[in-house]
Amino acid sequence: MRPKNSGAEVAVSSQIMETKMKNYRQFYIDGQWIDSVHACDFTVENPSTEQLIGVISLGSSDDVDIAVADARRAFGSYAQT
């Protein structure tokens, strides 16, 4: 696996684009897929072939803060069920 530093968009090499690569750059929080607050993409490679197979986002502390705040907000109504 090779970490890639990125801004809002990541320049993905043509090698990655030629494969049937998975793109998991969003987080599922509060019933919605949302973008990361600070884009930090991480390319994933198959360890047996070293072929690049996907891109994921690494969450920041700001992403965790959003997820925790939404979980706390939802807990009150969820606890009543």
Contacts in CASP RR format, 6 or more apart in sequence:
PFRMAT RR
TARGET T0000
AUTHOR 0000-0000-0000
METHOD contacts of the structure
MODEL  1
MRPKNSGAEVAVSSQIMETKMKNYRQFYIDGQWIDSVHACDFTVENPSTE
QLIGVISLGSSDDVDIAVADARRAFGSYAQT
1 42 0 8 1.000
1 43 0 8 1.000
1 44 0 8 1.000
1 45 0 8 1.000
2 42 0 8 1.000
2 43 0 8 1.000
2 45 0 8 1.000
3 40 0 8 1.000
3 42 0 8 1.000
3 43 0 8 1.000
3 58 0 8 1.000
4 10 0 8 1.000
4 41 0 8 1.000
4 42 0 8 1.000
4 43 0 8 1.000
5 40 0 8 1.000
6 39 0 8 1.000
6 40 0 8 1.000
6 41 0 8 1.000
7 39 0 8 1.000
8 39 0 8 1.000
9 39 0 8 1.000
10 39 0 8 1.000
10 41 0 8 1.000
10 55 0 8 1.000
12 55 0 8 1.000
13 52 0 8 1.000
15 52 0 8 1.000
16 43 0 8 1.000
16 52 0 8 1.000
16 54 0 8 1.000
16 55 0 8 1.000
19 51 0 8 1.000
19 52 0 8 1.000
19 53 0 8 1.000
21 52 0 8 1.000
21 53 0 8 1.000
21 54 0 8 1.000
21 55 0 8 1.000
22 53 0 8 1.000
22 54 0 8 1.000
22 55 0 8 1.000
23 54 0 8 1.000
23 55 0 8 1.000
24 54 0 8 1.000
24 55 0 8 1.000
24 56 0 8 1.000
24 57 0 8 1.000
25 35 0 8 1.000
25 36 0 8 1.000
25 39 0 8 1.000
25 41 0 8 1.000
25 55 0 8 1.000
25 56 0 8 1.000
25 57 0 8 1.000
26 33 0 8 1.000
26 34 0 8 1.000
26 35 0 8 1.000
26 36 0 8 1.000
26 57 0 8 1.000
27 33 0 8 1.000
27 34 0 8 1.000
27 36 0 8 1.000
27 57 0 8 1.000
27 59 0 8 1.000
27 63 0 8 1.000
27 67 0 8 1.000
28 34 0 8 1.000
29 66 0 8 1.000
29 67 0 8 1.000
29 70 0 8 1.000
30 70 0 8 1.000
30 74 0 8 1.000
34 66 0 8 1.000
35 57 0 8 1.000
36 57 0 8 1.000
36 58 0 8 1.000
36 59 0 8 1.000
36 60 0 8 1.000
36 63 0 8 1.000
37 60 0 8 1.000
37 62 0 8 1.000
37 63 0 8 1.000
37 66 0 8 1.000
38 59 0 8 1.000
38 60 0 8 1.000
38 62 0 8 1.000
38 63 0 8 1.000
39 57 0 8 1.000
40 57 0 8 1.000
40 58 0 8 1.000
40 59 0 8 1.000
40 60 0 8 1.000
41 55 0 8 1.000
41 56 0 8 1.000
41 57 0 8 1.000
41 58 0 8 1.000
42 55 0 8 1.000
42 56 0 8 1.000
42 57 0 8 1.000
42 58 0 8 1.000
43 52 0 8 1.000
43 54 0 8 1.000
43 55 0 8 1.000
44 52 0 8 1.000
44 53 0 8 1.000
44 54 0 8 1.000
44 55 0 8 1.000
44 56 0 8 1.000
45 51 0 8 1.000
45 52 0 8 1.000
45 53 0 8 1.000
46 53 0 8 1.000
END
